[in-house]
């Protein structure tokens, strides 16, 4: 393995390799885990490393200690023809989808997130740049970003989480809280109330949208296309006026 060329930092790792590395587990033993890492880093078959002795494996492992850290928190606002949509301009529909992706292990939805946030642009009749509308499914674009260096996009995750925290703090009184599953409830009425709250939470977004469009289903999509900031400002106004 003397001629083996190992990457020296995260700059040399693609999105696809990063996701593979983060999916690996040491449940089958540290030796197998380290071999899996080497295989992922070099795009080599596992069999090429199975004959390594402990000392050889240890030397190679020392060279890749950097994978124990996070990639750089920088990110690019443009990837070839794809431009990052500013968080402040997210629509309600985009925000809801991002909430789903981030609430269910962002690594499982990493490429969904990239496909939603990075968009193609075009010129309108006045020569201004416009971002393509959210009329597509991110699922159809999952392979588009796999070959980019992870350092081009990873910083989006902590940046969006920071934006999400600030948004939540701003509109905390408008967001429905989920009753913890592990909360100990002794009274039958409390249990029923928890179930009711969980059902309300399950359809919270749908209920909010239907309330905004006065139960007119034909206006549902138009509400989804509205700015999420505008929607929550309207909800805040309605709550203030109704109290």
N, C-alpha and C positions, 0 to 999 in steps of 0.2 A: 504493500500500500504506500510505498515511498513516493510514487508519482501522483498520488491522490491530491487533487486541488480542492481545498475546502474554502467556502466563502469566508470572508474576514469580518463582515458586519452585515447589518440589516439592509444596507443599500443594495446588496447583491441578491436579495431574496424577493421573489415574486409574491404577489397576493396568493396565488395557488399554493406555493410552498409554505407560506405563513399559516394558512388555514390547515394544511396537512400537519404541520408541526404542532399546532395548538390542539389538534384532535388526538394526538398520541397520548398513551397512558403507560404508566410504569407497573400496571397490575400484573403483568407477566414477568416481572423481574427487571432490575436495573440494566442487566447486560442486554436483554432484548430491546429495552427502551432506547438505550444508547445506539444500538444498531439501527433501529427504526429512524432515529434522528439523522444519523449519517446518510442513510438511504434517501431520506427526504431532502437533505441539503445538497446532495450530489446528483439527484435524479438517477440513482443507481439501484440495481436489484439488491434485495436484502442478502441474497446468497453470496454476494461479493464480500460481505463482512463477517460471515458466520465462522470463518476459520481464524479470525483474529484471536490472539491470546489476551489476557487481562491487561498486561503492560502496554501492548500496542493500542488497545482500545482506550486505555487511560490517557495515552499521549495524544490521541486524536481528540478525545473529549476535552482536554485542556485547551485545544485550539478553538473550540466553539463555545466557550463559557458565555460569550456575549448573548446567546439565545435565551439566557435566563432573565435578561432584561427586556424592557419594552422597546419597540421600535421608536424612532424619532416622532415627536408630536407635531412636526411640521407636515404640511400637506399642500398640494398644488390646487390653485383655483381653476386650472385648465389642464385637461388631458387630451392632447391632440385636438379633436373637434368637439370635445365635451367640456362644457363650462359648468362650474359649480353654482347651483342656485342658492342665493343668500338665504340663510335661515329666516331672516326677518320677512321674506317674501313668500314663505310657505303657505300653501292653501290649507284649508281645514282637512280636505281629503288626504293630502300628503302628510300632514301632521299625524292624522289617525293611523295611517299605515306605518309611519316611523315609530309611533307608540307601540304598535304590535311587534315590530322587529326588535326594538330595544327591550321590550318586556319579556321576550322569549329567547334569551341568550343571543346577543348581537352577533356572535361568531357564526351561529347557524344561519344568520341572515345578512352576513357582511356584504355579499355581492348584491343582495336586494337593496341595501342601503345605498351603495354606490350607484346602482342603476336608477334609483329614485332621485338622488341629489345631483348627479352629473348629467347634463342635458345638452342636446344639440341646439344650436341657435341658427337663426336666419335673419335676413333683413326684411323689414316691412316696407310698404310703399314710400315711406318717408326716409328710408335709409337707416333707421334705428335698429339696433340688435334686439331681437325678441327671443325668449326662451320657449322651446317647444312645449305645448300643453301636455298635461298629464293624462293623455288619452291612450297610453300603452300600459302593458303589464311589466313591472321590473323582472318578473320571472322569465320573460323572453330575452332578457339581456344579461343573464347571469354570467355568461362566458366572456363578455366583452372586456372585463377588467382583470381577469386572472393573470395575465402576463405582465401587468404593470408592477414596478417595484413597490413593495409594501410601504416604503418610506414616502411614496408619493401621495398616499391616501390615509394612512393609519391615524394621523392626527385629527381627522374628522371625528373620530369616535369620542375622545375626551372633549373636543370642542362642542360637539352637539350635546353631549351630556351636560356640559356647563350651561349651554343655552336652555336646555330642557329644565334644569334646576331653577334657573332664573324665571322662566316662564311659569313653572309650577308655583314658585313663591309669590309671583305677581297675581296669579289667578287662583290661589289655593282655596278660596271660599266658593269657587265655582266648579271645582273638581270633586267627583264622588269618591269617597274613601271606600276601600274594600275591607270588609270585616275579616280579621285574621282567621285563617283556617284552624290554627292551633289554640284559639281562645277558648277557655273552659266555660261552658254555659250550663248552668244547673237547672234553669227554669224552662219549661216547655214553651212558654210564650216567647222567651228570649231566643230559643232555637228557631221557632217559626219566623221571628223577626229577622234573624240572621239570614235565613233562606230567602226571605223577601228582598232583603238588601242585596244579596248575591245575584238574584234574578234581575233586579234593577240595574246593578253594575254591569251585568252581561249585555244589556241592551242600552247602556247609558248614552252612547254616541247616537244611536238611532233615535232614541227618545228626544235628545237635545235637538237634533236636526229636524225632526217632525214638528217639534214645538216652534222652531224658528220659521218653518214654512207653513204654519197653521194647518198641519195635517194634509197639505196639498202635495201628494206624492210626485206630481209633475215638476215640482220645484226642488226636489231632493238633490239632484245633481248640481243645480245652480248654487245651493248652499255649500256643497263640498268644494266648489271652485272658488269660494270667497276666501279672502285672507284670514288665516287663523287668528291673527291679532284683532282684526275687525270683528270677527264672530264673538270672541271672548269679551271685547269691549261692549258689544251689544248685549251679551248675556249679563254683564255687570250692570249696565244701565237698567235693563229690565228688572233685575233683582232689587236694585235700589228703589226704583219707582213703585214696585209691588210691595215693598216692605212698609 
